């Protein structure tokens, strides 16, 4: 039996508010995006397929991870299966989100750089999405096998388990094998996709930002110009979403890499900083539908008509 650590009331309240708000806005926003794309044929494009893939990943993250973490925070006894299951789903959907943004960057780069050529086909996009999900499952299984959970925890003992002990990569490793595994997984799951995404956006930086005020709304100009400006607008929107995701997760992955790299000599052990990191990570699932709905003309028009 291991004790569950009690954290300060203010920090626990902040976590509860962030988790509940993220769950509400994520389910509402991403659910609306999936529903609108499914019901309107003109929105069923390759680009929106990747966006829906990301929205589904965020929805599953909210449905599986948020309630479980709320349960972990409020439990007197914490079983190993709950901690392991939460860690698996958290690692899975975090990887899905990162790889989904990479796929969007690949699709945007191809669309802007190959305007005269054909777009990525639906079959190719489906295969890419399937591969990213399989890779994400592999990442999650790797972390779960390399980082076995504590057996149980219960209040009333002198030994303490931190409230982030079930969070993948944020909890310090307990063996040299888990240390090496964590470093490899963080590099493959975050740093490599992050670098690739940044490189792709840098390669289209010139058309992406040049002549910002010259971008016309949909429906004006010749068909090629309308298509090009639409591709640019979508790319800018997805770049903003990528920056928000990076802002939310960079500190989480950075601290996780630091804890694994410097283990067992020193690790970050600050409840306030850890709470901020967790709040930012969970809140990331609720931002992208708001940004996408505001900047996508077709979805904005549909939402306006519904009002």
Secondary structure, 3 states (H helix, E strand, C coil): CCCECCCCHHHHHHHHHHHHHHHHHHHHHHHHHHHHHHHCHHHCCHHHHHHHHHHHHHHHHHHHHHHHHHHHHHCCEEEHHHHHHHHHHHHHHHHHHHHHHHHHHHHHHHHHHCCCCCCCCHHHHHHHHHHHHHHHHHHHHHHHHHCCCCCEEECCCCCCECCCCCCCCCCCCCCHHHHHHHHHHHHHHHHHHHHHHHHHHHHCHHHHHCCHHHCCCCCCCCHHHHHHHHHHHHHHHHHHHHHHHHHHHHHHHHHHHHHHHHCCCCCCCCHHHHHHHHHHHHHHHHCHHHHHHHHCHHHHHHHHHHC
